[in-house]
């Protein structure tokens, strides 16, 4: 009889994990994809990154202490995975960076030009600094959560943000 109770408990845990994962994908999928597009500068790589993020999250769901922190937890997984992959690729091969534009649905031509300039300027930032800027200024994470996502101290995150903004201002002549 003890085996049956354990089986029911495992099935309940699995059902809970499936329910949480479906809810998370519906609630956070678009935000994770938008963030991944800016981190990777490639739609295809961004989609792969989001899928990998959800796979890792499902495997490590038991490490999520506060379900209300799901958003920042998923962003932390996504950012760390993006940086890990970038490091691994940079060790394997050096290629010229090819930027793939994110489809733009803006009707205002001047806004489209500004967005293209911003994407180009972001593309010139080092990956860690770009990740800090995206997470803090575009996704809206506080400095503390940005630092956690990057695996650095708050002071390091602040330094990366300061450098990133200075480089963006310089590139955009603001």
Order of alpha helices (4+ residues) and beta strands (2+ residues): alpha-alpha-alpha-alpha-alpha-alpha-alpha
